[in-house]
Amino acid sequence: MKLSLAVAAHPEDTIHQAMDLVLLADQALNKAKENGGNQICSATDVRKGSYEHIDLNPDIHSLGEKLKKLTKRSNQSLAEATFAFAKTIELKDHYSGEHVERTVHYAADIAQALGLPADRVEIIKQAAMLHDLGKIGIRKEILHKNSELNPKEMAEIKRHPQIGVDIIRPIHFFQPVIPLILYHHERWDGKGYPYGLKKEEIPLGCVDCRPCGCVSSADLRPAIS
């Protein structure tokens, strides 16, 4: 994860009211992020560089390139934060942490063996990393239960794909992985969840490969899904 810091100080930085100090710090933080993040920027740095790179007659292309860079950095920061959030599932359900690593490995290997393009393989890897994100909203006693789940508990566990999608939906960067997360427990025979899709109705990259249905928390841990 990246860390960007901003510094503004009085009386070193001339201000007229307290809020000016906050605004100076905010400008310095934006400067640090524009330069790639993971650095410290002071209000003095902002003043020194304020007009060095500003084109008073910017063309559409240069503005577009700057917007593209800022969007990419923003997407990367959101992705890093979300992946870190997904890692917290391991604290709630230790098995999920180990399962995620195996799933990413197998999913990437299978996608490459199928000859999928590199960008599609990357989407599948991201989905594999985030597919159980929704477990963060499932009660720990259900995740850790070693006996058969009752119908009410099973209904709750089946909510985790939708919970995961609801978490990442606002992040534009992750839009391509939404179907893979939502349908990762659908089965080829149509007996999966949440929608009972079957065969080619299921998007490539998210079919559940188990031969039988889920009846306990142990069964909810496929080698590949």
trRosetta pair geometry for C-beta under 8 A, 3 or more apart (Angstrom, degrees):
i j d omega theta_ij theta_ji phi_ij phi_ji
1 80 5.5 142 -111 155 66 122
1 81 7.3 78 -125 -83 111 58
1 84 5.9 21 -70 -68 121 148
2 37 4.5 49 156 137 147 125
2 38 4.2 -88 -147 -64 99 89
2 77 6.8 -76 46 -109 121 88
2 80 6.9 72 6 94 87 169
3 37 7.9 140 65 171 18 94
3 38 6.3 66 48 -120 53 55
4 29 6.2 105 129 -154 113 77
4 32 4.3 146 -164 122 111 128
4 33 5.6 24 -140 -69 174 73
4 37 4.7 -83 -62 -144 118 75
4 38 6.5 -46 -71 -35 73 22
4 39 6.4 6 -123 51 75 53
4 40 7.7 161 -165 -87 50 38
4 41 7.6 -4 -173 8 94 102
5 29 7.6 -80 166 -106 17 84
5 32 6.9 170 56 -114 37 172
5 39 7.7 -117 37 118 76 34
5 40 4.4 -17 71 -110 105 82
5 41 7.5 164 88 25 57 59
6 25 4.7 122 118 -171 120 71
6 26 7.2 127 109 -73 168 14
6 27 7.9 140 -155 69 142 45
6 28 3.7 134 -151 96 106 105
6 29 3.7 -78 -36 -60 139 77
6 31 7.8 112 -110 44 108 93
6 32 6.1 -137 -74 -5 84 132
6 40 7.5 173 -82 -158 25 62
6 41 5.6 -21 -110 71 72 83
6 42 7.4 138 -166 -103 57 30
6 43 7.8 74 177 -53 94 69
7 25 7.1 -57 -178 -118 4 88
7 28 6.5 -101 43 135 45 162
7 40 6.6 29 -12 180 111 105
7 41 7.5 -174 24 94 78 37
7 42 4.4 -33 70 -108 101 81
7 43 6.9 -108 98 -7 60 78
8 13 5.2 -57 -166 29 82 162
8 21 5.2 163 117 -166 126 70
8 22 7.8 -160 60 -76 147 14
8 24 3.9 121 -121 100 145 113
8 25 4.1 -109 5 -63 120 79
8 28 6.2 -175 -54 -1 93 140
8 42 7.1 144 -77 -164 47 67
8 43 4.2 70 -109 -37 85 128
9 12 4.5 32 88 39 105 116
9 13 5.7 122 62 6 52 100
9 21 8.0 51 -105 -143 7 110
9 43 7.5 -154 18 24 63 123
10 13 6.2 -70 -80 58 56 79
10 15 5.8 -64 -96 26 115 121
10 21 6.0 -62 -38 -94 113 128
11 14 7.5 27 -177 -93 71 51
12 44 7.5 -52 148 -57 115 113
13 21 7.0 124 87 -116 125 75
13 24 5.6 123 162 172 151 169
13 43 4.6 26 -105 88 143 150
13 44 7.3 -125 -84 -55 96 73
15 18 7.5 77 140 -97 139 18
15 20 3.8 166 -148 87 102 127
15 21 5.2 -29 -85 -57 166 78
15 24 7.1 -101 -83 -18 112 135
16 20 5.8 98 39 -27 68 152
17 20 5.5 113 61 -10 62 102
18 21 5.9 -49 -170 21 47 113
18 22 7.3 41 142 -12 70 101
19 22 5.4 -51 -158 35 48 114
19 23 6.3 48 147 -20 73 104
20 23 5.5 -55 -148 38 35 113
20 24 6.3 39 152 -23 67 103
21 24 5.8 -50 -148 33 30 112
21 25 6.6 31 152 -17 62 105
22 25 5.8 -56 -152 37 32 111
22 26 6.3 34 150 -22 65 106
23 26 5.5 -52 -148 34 33 115
23 27 6.5 35 153 -19 65 102
24 27 5.8 -53 -151 34 32 111
24 28 6.4 31 151 -18 64 106
24 43 4.2 9 170 -111 115 130
24 46 7.2 -175 -163 49 75 149
25 28 5.6 -54 -149 37 33 113
25 29 6.4 36 152 -22 65 104
25 43 6.9 -55 -72 -63 45 104
26 29 5.7 -51 -148 33 32 112
26 30 6.6 34 152 -19 63 103
27 30 5.7 -52 -150 35 32 112
27 31 6.5 37 149 -23 64 104
27 43 7.1 70 73 -120 108 76
27 46 5.0 75 126 -140 111 159
28 31 5.5 -51 -152 32 34 116
28 32 6.6 37 150 -21 65 101
28 41 4.5 -178 180 110 84 96
28 42 5.8 -50 -138 175 141 12
28 43 5.2 -80 -58 -72 126 52
28 45 6.6 94 -133 58 95 103
28 46 5.2 -103 -86 -37 69 124
29 32 5.6 -50 -151 32 35 113
29 33 6.5 31 152 -16 65 105
29 41 7.0 173 -82 60 25 113
30 33 5.7 -57 -150 38 33 110
30 34 6.2 36 152 -23 67 106
31 34 5.7 -53 -146 34 30 112
31 35 6.5 22 156 -13 63 110
31 41 4.7 -168 88 165 108 160
31 45 6.4 167 121 110 152 110
31 46 5.2 -146 -37 -93 152 87
31 49 7.1 119 -148 75 132 128
32 35 6.0 -66 -153 41 28 106
32 37 6.4 68 140 -113 83 42
32 39 5.2 -161 -151 78 97 87
32 40 6.8 -38 -110 -148 135 12
32 41 3.8 -150 -62 -1 93 122
33 36 7.9 -170 -176 51 29 13
33 37 5.3 21 -123 -76 54 85
33 73 6.6 135 172 138 86 141
34 70 7.0 -26 -113 -96 75 95
34 73 8.0 172 -115 43 30 168
35 39 6.4 -51 93 48 121 143
35 41 7.3 137 23 -71 135 132
36 39 7.3 61 76 -1 85 121
36 73 7.0 -139 -124 -115 40 129
37 73 6.7 156 -16 -167 118 119
37 77 7.1 156 -72 -82 166 114
41 45 4.9 -113 -163 70 79 145
41 46 6.9 85 157 -50 111 85
42 45 4.9 112 55 -1 69 97
42 46 7.4 -126 104 -2 46 85
43 46 5.4 -48 -155 31 41 116
43 47 6.6 41 149 -19 68 101
44 47 5.8 -53 -151 35 35 110
44 48 6.3 33 153 -19 66 107
45 48 5.8 -57 -147 37 30 111
45 49 6.2 -4 165 9 66 114
46 49 6.6 -78 -143 53 22 87
46 50 6.0 53 157 -72 64 87
47 50 5.8 -19 -144 -26 27 117
48 52 7.8 10 135 -32 63 125
49 52 4.9 -57 -151 15 64 124
49 53 7.1 6 178 4 95 98
50 54 7.5 -17 145 -16 56 129
51 54 5.2 -66 -145 30 53 120
55 58 4.3 112 88 -78 113 76
55 59 8.0 -48 127 1 148 64
55 62 6.3 21 35 114 153 161
58 62 5.0 -121 -161 79 92 122
58 63 5.3 99 141 -53 127 95
59 62 5.3 92 55 10 75 98
59 63 7.2 -143 96 -1 38 91
60 63 5.8 -62 -150 42 31 110
60 64 6.0 34 153 -24 67 110
61 64 5.6 -58 -149 36 28 113
61 65 6.3 28 155 -20 65 105
62 65 5.7 -50 -146 34 33 111
62 66 6.4 32 155 -18 64 104
63 66 5.8 -55 -148 36 31 110
63 67 6.3 31 153 -18 65 107
64 67 5.7 -56 -147 37 30 111
64 68 6.2 34 152 -24 65 105
65 68 5.5 -52 -148 33 31 114
65 69 6.5 32 153 -19 64 103
66 69 5.8 -53 -152 34 33 111
66 70 6.4 29 153 -16 66 107
67 70 5.8 -56 -146 40 32 109
67 71 6.1 33 154 -21 66 108
68 71 5.8 -55 -146 37 28 111
68 72 6.3 30 154 -22 63 106
69 72 5.7 -54 -149 34 30 111
69 73 6.4 26 155 -15 64 106
70 73 5.8 -55 -148 38 31 109
70 74 6.2 33 153 -21 65 108
71 74 5.6 -55 -146 38 31 113
71 75 6.2 32 154 -20 66 106
72 75 5.7 -54 -148 36 29 111
72 76 6.3 30 153 -20 64 105
73 76 5.6 -53 -148 35 32 112
73 77 6.4 32 154 -19 65 104
74 77 5.8 -55 -151 35 31 111
74 78 6.4 28 153 -16 65 107
75 78 5.7 -57 -148 39 31 110
75 79 6.1 33 154 -21 66 107
75 171 8.0 117 -135 -179 70 96
75 172 7.4 -77 -103 76 103 90
75 173 3.9 137 -150 -84 103 134
76 79 5.6 -54 -145 36 30 112
76 80 6.3 31 156 -20 65 105
77 80 5.8 -53 -147 35 29 110
77 81 6.3 28 154 -18 63 108
78 81 5.7 -57 -147 38 30 111
78 82 6.2 27 156 -18 66 109
78 171 5.1 168 159 -137 136 120
78 173 5.8 149 81 23 125 137
78 174 8.0 -121 126 -21 116 105
79 82 5.8 -58 -145 38 29 108
79 83 6.2 27 158 -17 66 108
79 126 7.9 -64 -147 -132 114 122
79 171 7.8 142 -72 171 58 141
79 173 5.8 -94 -60 122 100 149
79 174 7.4 153 -100 -61 82 97
80 83 5.9 -56 -144 38 28 108
80 84 6.3 29 154 -19 63 107
81 84 5.7 -56 -151 36 29 112
81 85 6.4 33 149 -22 64 105
82 85 5.4 -51 -148 34 34 115
82 86 6.4 39 150 -23 65 101
82 130 7.0 0 146 -105 111 128
82 133 7.9 -15 178 -120 93 146
82 167 7.8 136 -139 136 104 107
82 168 6.3 68 -146 -106 143 99
82 171 6.5 -59 -57 -27 145 172
82 174 7.0 -77 107 -56 175 144
83 86 5.4 -46 -148 32 35 115
83 87 6.7 43 149 -26 61 99
83 129 6.2 -16 -125 149 97 135
83 130 7.4 -88 -99 -72 63 96
84 87 5.5 -48 -157 25 35 118
84 88 7.5 46 145 -29 60 92
85 88 5.8 -42 -167 12 41 115
85 133 7.4 46 111 -144 99 109
85 136 7.8 -24 161 -69 93 159
85 167 7.8 -163 123 171 142 135
86 89 6.0 -27 -179 -1 51 114
86 100 7.4 139 149 -130 112 157
86 129 6.3 89 113 148 161 83
86 130 5.3 -102 -98 -110 147 67
86 132 7.8 107 -160 73 98 71
86 133 4.9 -64 -110 -98 93 94
87 90 5.9 -29 180 9 58 115
87 97 7.2 55 -156 -119 62 98
88 91 5.4 -37 -169 21 60 115
88 92 7.0 49 140 -10 73 101
88 136 6.9 50 92 -106 105 118
89 92 5.6 -63 -156 43 44 106
89 93 5.9 -28 166 43 82 94
89 96 4.7 -72 134 106 114 143
89 97 6.7 173 92 -64 81 73
89 100 7.7 112 73 -41 127 137
89 132 6.1 139 168 112 166 102
89 133 6.8 -130 -49 -120 136 38
89 135 5.3 78 -144 74 122 113
89 136 5.7 -95 -90 -66 87 83
90 93 7.2 -81 -125 72 23 54
90 94 6.1 46 -173 -123 68 42
90 96 6.1 -138 -88 81 52 87
90 97 2.8 55 -113 -71 110 125
90 98 7.9 110 -126 -20 105 57
90 100 7.7 -88 -68 17 100 129
91 94 8.0 28 -118 -76 13 65
92 96 7.6 2 75 31 84 136
92 135 6.9 173 93 128 129 101
92 136 6.6 141 16 -115 158 56
92 140 6.0 -124 -168 -99 89 97
92 143 6.8 61 141 61 94 166
93 96 4.2 64 95 -4 108 113
93 97 7.6 169 95 -14 64 78
93 135 5.9 -60 16 150 143 141
93 140 7.5 -166 -67 -131 82 72
93 143 4.5 -95 -93 167 123 140
93 144 7.2 -151 -115 -62 83 76
94 97 5.9 -50 -163 25 43 114
94 98 7.1 30 150 -7 70 103
95 98 6.0 -64 -158 43 39 104
95 99 5.7 38 149 -23 74 114
95 221 6.1 -55 155 -113 134 140
96 99 5.3 -57 -139 41 31 115
96 100 6.1 41 159 -30 67 100
96 132 5.1 -147 -150 115 117 151
96 135 5.9 -151 -95 62 157 162
96 143 7.8 -42 -32 -162 119 129
97 100 6.0 -49 -152 24 26 112
97 101 7.2 22 153 -14 57 102
98 101 6.0 -57 -159 33 36 110
98 102 6.7 29 150 -12 68 107
99 102 5.8 -60 -151 41 34 108
99 103 5.9 35 154 -23 70 110
99 132 7.1 55 93 -11 123 155
99 221 5.9 -115 -98 -152 142 93
100 103 5.7 -57 -143 37 29 112
100 104 6.4 31 158 -21 65 104
100 128 7.2 132 -161 147 66 75
100 129 6.1 63 -175 -139 110 45
100 131 7.8 174 -116 41 84 89
100 132 6.6 -117 -78 34 98 118
101 104 6.0 -52 -149 32 28 110
101 105 6.6 28 153 -18 61 108
102 105 5.7 -59 -152 37 33 113
102 106 6.2 21 158 -11 70 109
102 223 7.1 -82 140 -162 133 62
103 106 6.1 -58 -141 43 29 103
103 107 5.7 28 162 -20 66 113
103 128 4.6 -172 128 -168 98 102
103 131 6.8 -100 141 32 155 133
103 224 6.8 140 -124 -126 71 50
103 225 6.9 -44 -125 46 120 68
104 107 6.0 -57 -138 39 23 110
104 108 6.2 21 163 -17 61 110
104 125 5.7 56 -152 -152 89 76
104 128 4.4 151 -91 113 56 127
104 129 5.5 43 -86 -69 120 76
105 108 6.3 -63 -152 36 21 106
105 109 6.4 16 156 -15 61 112
106 109 5.7 -59 -146 39 31 110
106 110 6.1 27 159 -17 68 109
106 223 7.2 106 -51 147 170 81
106 224 4.8 -113 126 -101 146 106
107 110 6.0 -58 -146 39 27 107
107 111 6.1 27 157 -19 64 110
107 124 5.2 -159 157 150 113 105
107 125 6.5 164 98 -91 115 49
107 127 7.6 -142 174 77 159 92
107 128 4.1 -159 27 -75 156 143
107 205 7.3 61 -161 -156 111 78
107 224 7.1 156 -66 -149 70 94
108 111 5.8 -56 -144 38 28 111
108 112 6.3 26 158 -16 64 108
108 121 6.1 70 -141 -176 72 101
108 124 6.9 159 -86 98 53 108
108 125 5.1 35 -79 -86 104 102
108 128 7.4 -104 -36 22 79 157
109 112 6.0 -59 -150 38 27 108
109 113 6.3 27 153 -20 64 109
110 113 5.6 -55 -145 37 32 112
110 114 6.4 31 154 -19 65 106
110 224 7.3 86 -28 -155 149 143
111 114 5.8 -58 -151 36 30 111
111 116 4.7 -56 -179 37 84 134
111 120 6.8 -161 -172 116 123 91
111 121 4.5 150 121 -115 131 79
111 124 4.7 163 -73 59 152 159
111 125 7.8 -108 30 -45 152 78
111 205 7.0 31 -92 -107 113 93
112 115 7.6 48 176 -70 35 24
112 116 7.0 -83 -84 44 28 85
112 121 5.9 47 -67 -115 75 139
116 120 4.3 -105 166 90 114 127
116 121 5.4 146 93 -58 110 80
116 124 7.4 69 95 -10 160 139
116 204 8.0 173 -94 133 133 133
117 120 4.9 89 61 9 78 104
117 121 7.1 -141 99 -8 38 88
118 121 5.5 -53 -148 34 34 114
118 122 6.4 37 154 -22 66 103
119 122 5.6 -50 -152 32 34 115
119 123 6.7 37 149 -20 64 101
120 123 5.6 -49 -151 33 37 113
120 124 6.5 36 151 -18 66 104
120 205 7.9 -138 173 -69 94 136
121 124 5.7 -56 -151 37 33 111
121 125 6.4 36 150 -22 66 104
122 125 5.5 -51 -148 34 33 114
122 126 6.5 35 152 -19 65 103
123 126 5.7 -53 -151 35 32 112
123 127 6.4 31 151 -18 65 106
123 176 4.9 -74 -132 124 130 125
123 177 5.8 -165 -171 -76 82 82
123 180 7.3 149 146 -12 94 149
123 205 7.5 -17 106 -149 97 167
124 127 5.6 -53 -146 38 33 112
124 128 6.2 38 152 -23 65 105
124 180 6.8 -169 -117 -130 57 159
124 205 4.6 -128 -109 -141 104 121
125 128 5.6 -52 -147 34 30 114
125 129 6.5 33 152 -21 63 105
126 129 5.6 -56 -152 34 32 113
126 130 6.3 1 159 4 66 114
126 174 7.2 -154 152 -126 133 84
126 177 5.0 -103 105 -79 109 145
127 130 6.2 -74 -142 52 29 93
127 131 5.8 54 158 -67 69 92
127 177 4.2 -171 -78 -151 86 102
127 180 3.5 -19 -145 106 155 139
127 181 5.8 -141 -148 -53 89 75
127 184 7.3 173 161 -76 109 124
127 205 6.4 76 63 149 153 120
127 206 6.9 -81 152 -81 144 102
128 131 5.9 -21 -134 -16 26 118
130 133 4.7 -8 -172 -34 76 123
130 164 6.6 139 153 -172 89 120
130 168 6.7 44 173 -51 148 151
130 174 7.5 -16 45 -146 174 131
130 177 6.4 72 56 141 131 145
130 181 6.0 -44 108 -93 99 125
131 161 7.9 -23 -175 -112 73 82
131 164 7.0 37 -175 174 27 170
131 180 7.0 -81 -97 132 99 90
131 181 5.4 -163 -121 -118 56 70
131 184 4.7 65 -157 -50 121 176
131 206 7.8 170 -121 -127 124 96
131 225 7.3 171 144 99 156 93
132 135 4.9 3 168 -9 90 120
132 160 6.8 -1 -151 154 61 132
132 164 7.1 -153 169 -80 10 141
133 136 6.4 -25 171 -3 56 111
133 163 7.6 -152 106 108 76 85
133 164 3.9 112 68 -129 94 99
133 167 5.8 -127 136 59 126 146
133 168 7.0 68 85 -31 164 113
133 181 7.1 -19 29 -146 110 133
134 137 5.9 -48 -176 31 65 107
134 138 7.3 66 132 -25 75 102
134 159 7.0 -150 162 121 128 65
134 160 3.5 144 104 -176 113 63
134 161 5.8 -133 18 -62 156 10
134 162 6.7 98 -126 61 151 41
134 163 3.3 121 -148 73 100 96
134 164 3.3 -84 -38 -35 94 82
134 165 7.4 -2 -68 3 123 61
134 166 7.8 85 -107 32 103 91
134 167 7.0 -165 -86 -2 66 122
134 181 7.7 131 -21 171 112 110
135 138 5.0 -52 -153 26 56 118
135 143 6.4 84 -169 -99 113 130
135 160 5.1 21 -70 -140 56 136
135 163 7.9 155 -30 80 21 133
135 164 7.9 20 -6 -64 58 106
136 163 7.3 -159 57 138 78 128
136 167 7.6 68 49 -74 131 153
137 159 7.1 -87 101 113 118 114
137 160 6.9 171 59 -111 93 69
137 163 4.2 -138 37 -158 140 152
138 142 5.7 -97 166 73 102 126
138 143 5.8 114 109 -53 116 102
138 156 6.2 125 -134 144 90 99
138 157 6.1 56 -135 -108 141 57
138 159 7.2 157 -83 68 94 99
138 160 5.5 -30 -42 -79 126 110
138 163 7.6 -167 -40 27 81 162
139 142 4.8 87 73 4 90 104
139 143 7.2 -166 96 -6 47 87
139 156 7.0 -3 15 150 101 149
140 143 5.6 -57 -147 39 38 111
140 144 5.9 16 161 -4 72 114
141 144 6.2 -64 -138 49 27 99
141 145 6.3 52 155 -55 62 95
142 145 5.6 -33 -147 -3 31 119
142 149 7.0 51 -154 -120 91 114
142 153 5.1 179 -124 -157 111 104
142 156 6.0 -108 -106 92 170 128
142 157 6.0 -157 155 -67 130 98
142 217 6.8 159 157 -82 58 120
143 217 6.1 122 -166 -141 28 134
144 217 7.0 22 85 136 2 173
145 149 6.5 110 92 -86 141 78
145 153 7.1 -9 25 -178 162 154
145 216 7.1 -128 109 -166 95 86
145 217 5.0 135 66 -14 76 132
146 216 7.4 22 173 174 29 129
146 217 6.9 -69 -88 51 28 115
146 218 6.8 47 -144 -40 59 111
147 216 6.5 -127 136 -129 24 124
148 215 5.5 -33 -135 152 95 95
148 216 4.9 -86 -108 -80 43 101
149 153 4.1 -132 -165 96 96 117
149 154 4.6 128 118 -63 124 80
149 157 6.6 -50 -142 -2 165 139
149 214 7.9 9 30 138 133 93
149 215 6.8 -175 34 167 87 42
149 216 5.6 162 -13 -116 83 44
149 217 6.6 113 -55 -41 111 70
150 153 5.1 88 51 13 70 104
150 154 6.9 -134 96 -8 32 92
151 154 5.6 -56 -143 37 30 113
151 155 6.4 35 156 -24 65 103
152 155 5.7 -51 -152 31 31 113
152 156 6.8 29 150 -18 62 103
153 156 5.6 -53 -153 34 36 111
153 157 6.4 33 152 -18 68 104
154 157 5.8 -53 -146 36 34 109
154 158 6.4 36 154 -23 64 107
154 214 7.3 154 -139 104 103 102
154 215 8.0 -34 -98 -137 128 37
155 158 5.8 -56 -152 33 30 114
155 159 7.4 41 148 -33 58 97
156 159 5.8 -46 -166 12 39 116
157 160 6.3 -25 -175 -11 49 113
157 214 7.6 -128 109 130 137 143
157 217 7.5 -154 -105 -99 149 74
157 220 6.3 -92 172 -98 139 157
158 161 7.7 -33 178 16 51 97
158 185 7.5 -141 -134 92 72 155
158 193 4.7 -49 -146 133 114 156
158 194 6.0 124 167 -98 99 83
159 162 5.7 -67 -167 48 60 108
159 163 5.7 63 139 -29 87 107
159 194 8.0 65 -104 -94 34 128
160 163 5.3 -51 -139 36 38 115
160 164 6.3 43 161 -23 67 102
161 164 5.8 -55 -153 33 31 113
161 165 6.6 29 152 -17 65 105
161 181 6.1 160 -156 148 80 68
161 182 5.2 103 158 -144 112 34
161 183 7.2 118 -172 -41 149 17
161 184 6.2 -179 -110 37 119 88
161 185 6.0 -131 -46 13 134 109
161 193 7.6 173 16 114 133 84
161 194 5.9 -145 61 -21 126 111
162 165 5.6 -53 -148 37 35 112
162 166 6.3 38 153 -22 67 105
162 182 6.8 53 -87 -129 54 83
162 194 6.2 33 -41 -35 108 162
163 166 5.7 -54 -149 34 31 113
163 167 6.6 35 151 -24 63 103
164 167 5.8 -54 -155 28 32 113
164 168 6.8 1 161 4 66 107
164 181 4.9 -129 113 172 126 126
164 182 7.8 -157 75 -74 101 51
165 168 6.5 -73 -147 48 30 90
165 169 5.9 52 157 -56 69 99
165 178 5.5 77 -135 -152 99 86
165 181 5.5 163 -72 98 80 118
165 182 4.9 33 -64 -76 141 93
166 169 5.8 -30 -137 -2 27 121
168 171 5.3 -62 -168 37 68 113
168 174 4.4 -73 171 104 120 153
168 177 7.3 -34 124 80 155 109
168 178 6.9 -160 93 -89 111 82
168 181 7.2 100 39 19 136 168
169 178 6.7 68 -99 -110 71 128
171 174 4.6 46 94 17 109 109
171 175 7.9 -151 99 -40 61 66
172 175 5.8 -17 -165 -27 46 113
174 177 5.2 -57 -170 41 78 110
174 178 6.8 104 134 -51 84 80
175 178 5.9 -31 -160 -10 40 118
177 180 5.2 -63 -163 45 61 115
177 181 5.9 58 142 -23 86 104
178 181 6.0 -61 -148 38 30 106
178 182 6.0 25 160 -18 68 112
179 182 5.7 -59 -140 40 31 110
179 183 5.9 -5 173 9 69 116
179 203 4.7 67 137 -1 127 160
179 206 7.0 -150 129 1 75 153
180 183 6.8 -69 -132 51 20 88
180 184 6.2 47 162 -68 59 97
180 203 6.3 -100 -78 94 64 128
180 205 5.0 -46 -114 112 118 114
180 206 4.3 -173 -146 -64 62 122
181 184 6.0 -30 -144 -17 25 118
181 206 7.7 -99 -30 -118 16 136
182 194 7.4 -71 178 28 78 114
182 206 8.0 29 64 177 56 163
183 186 4.5 -21 -174 -3 87 124
183 195 7.3 -45 -109 32 90 111
183 197 6.3 -15 -144 33 120 142
183 202 5.7 173 158 -144 133 83
183 203 6.0 120 58 28 147 97
183 206 4.6 94 90 116 90 140
184 206 4.4 -95 -93 -159 60 98
184 208 6.8 95 155 -65 52 87
184 225 5.5 90 167 139 93 95
185 192 5.1 177 137 -174 64 109
185 193 5.2 -13 107 62 118 73
185 194 7.3 70 68 -30 110 59
185 208 5.2 36 -148 -58 38 138
185 214 7.7 -29 -160 -20 122 138
185 225 6.8 19 -91 176 56 134
186 192 4.0 148 -146 85 27 139
186 193 7.2 -139 -84 56 54 18
186 195 6.8 -19 -95 56 115 83
186 196 7.4 146 -132 -133 90 5
186 197 4.4 -6 -152 56 142 99
186 198 7.5 -143 173 -73 103 38
186 201 7.8 -116 170 97 147 96
186 202 4.7 -175 104 -109 134 119
186 206 6.8 57 38 121 102 98
186 207 6.4 -68 89 -121 86 56
186 208 6.2 168 73 3 33 100
187 190 6.6 -71 80 16 86 14
187 191 5.2 -28 61 58 138 68
187 192 3.5 150 -7 -39 82 105
187 198 7.1 -10 92 -109 62 74
187 207 6.9 86 -132 -169 30 81
187 208 4.8 -53 -84 65 74 105
187 210 7.2 -66 -112 61 118 78
187 213 8.0 -94 -25 -94 161 66
188 198 6.4 61 170 -157 30 72
188 199 6.1 62 -161 -80 69 48
188 202 7.3 -92 -90 18 51 145
188 207 5.7 47 -58 -168 82 130
188 208 7.9 -137 -12 66 70 64
188 209 7.9 39 -14 -114 114 46
189 198 6.2 -47 140 -131 13 114
190 196 5.4 36 -180 177 77 80
190 197 6.9 -122 -119 116 66 20
190 198 3.1 -32 -69 -65 87 127
190 199 7.6 -16 -54 -8 91 77
191 196 7.1 3 -108 -132 18 82
191 213 5.6 -87 141 -81 123 104
192 196 6.7 164 66 -109 57 37
192 197 7.1 -34 65 51 110 69
192 208 5.2 144 -107 29 136 132
193 196 7.0 4 -97 -56 47 61
197 201 4.1 -145 -166 109 99 116
197 202 4.8 139 117 -71 123 77
198 201 5.8 51 55 33 43 119
198 202 7.0 -26 -154 -26 7 104
199 202 7.0 163 85 12 20 95
202 206 6.3 -137 174 80 100 87
202 207 4.9 95 122 -85 148 88
203 206 5.6 37 75 27 90 115
204 207 7.9 -28 -128 -15 36 102
206 225 7.7 24 -166 157 53 66
207 225 7.8 -115 106 -152 37 59
208 222 6.2 171 -158 -27 86 165
208 225 4.7 8 -118 -137 69 105
209 222 6.4 140 53 179 81 137
209 223 7.7 -60 72 64 122 85
209 224 5.2 18 24 83 138 98
209 225 6.4 -139 15 -90 80 61
210 213 8.0 140 109 -82 122 13
210 214 7.8 85 79 -64 158 75
210 219 7.6 103 -166 -176 162 85
210 222 5.0 -116 -49 -106 109 119
210 225 7.4 -13 -18 -85 95 110
212 219 7.6 -76 96 -151 100 126
213 219 7.6 39 120 155 46 143
214 219 4.5 161 -140 113 62 113
214 220 5.0 55 -145 -78 132 75
215 219 5.3 67 38 14 62 158
216 219 5.0 101 51 6 68 101
216 220 7.4 -126 102 -9 42 89
217 220 5.5 -54 -154 28 39 116
217 221 7.5 40 151 -25 61 103
218 221 6.2 -62 -170 22 39 114
222 225 4.2 94 67 -41 134 114
